[in-house]
């Protein structure tokens, strides 16, 4: 519950369709703006901007994670 896994196909224009179950799960509606994060080693993440803003606020309050070693 609260999770989704599936596959999508990239169209000829480079577009993907977010499956309905995933849109419903996350409350994504037509016209919503999403933030796309890409990393050559880790891949792509698509998040709602409000969740990214919450993450930024948390980092601002607590600082970046400390690395061991």
URDA-V232521 format. One record per residue. N is the residue number from 1. RES is the residue in three letters. SS is DSSP state (h for helix, s for strand, l for the rest). OMEGA is omega in degrees with one decimal (* if undefined). Layout:
((N;RES;SS;OMEGA) (N;RES;SS;OMEGA))
This chain:
((1;UNK;l;178.0) (2;UNK;l;-179.8) (3;UNK;l;178.2) (4;UNK;l;172.9) (5;UNK;l;179.6) (6;UNK;l;178.1) (7;UNK;l;174.2) (8;UNK;l;179.1) (9;UNK;l;176.5) (10;UNK;l;-180.0) (11;UNK;l;-177.1) (12;UNK;l;177.6) (13;UNK;l;179.6) (14;UNK;l;-178.1) (15;UNK;l;172.4) (16;UNK;l;175.4) (17;UNK;l;175.8) (18;UNK;l;-176.7) (19;UNK;l;-177.5) (20;UNK;h;-179.4) (21;UNK;h;179.2) (22;UNK;h;177.9) (23;UNK;h;178.8) (24;UNK;h;-179.1) (25;UNK;h;-175.4) (26;UNK;h;179.2) (27;UNK;l;179.8) (28;UNK;l;-177.6) (29;UNK;l;175.8) (30;UNK;l;-180.0) (31;UNK;l;177.1) (32;UNK;l;174.7) (33;UNK;l;178.3) (34;UNK;s;178.6) (35;UNK;s;178.9) (36;UNK;s;177.3) (37;UNK;s;-178.7) (38;UNK;s;178.8) (39;UNK;s;-176.0) (40;UNK;l;-179.9) (41;UNK;l;-173.0) (42;UNK;l;177.6) (43;UNK;s;-174.1) (44;UNK;s;172.0) (45;UNK;s;176.6) (46;UNK;s;-177.7) (47;UNK;s;172.3) (48;UNK;s;-178.2) (49;UNK;h;-179.1) (50;UNK;h;177.7) (51;UNK;h;177.9) (52;UNK;h;177.6) (53;UNK;h;177.5) (54;UNK;h;178.4) (55;UNK;h;178.5) (56;UNK;h;179.1) (57;UNK;h;178.5) (58;UNK;h;178.5) (59;UNK;h;179.4) (60;UNK;h;-179.2) (61;UNK;h;-171.6) (62;UNK;h;-175.8) (63;UNK;l;-179.7) (64;UNK;l;177.5) (65;UNK;l;178.2) (66;UNK;l;177.5) (67;UNK;l;176.6) (68;UNK;l;173.6) (69;UNK;l;*))
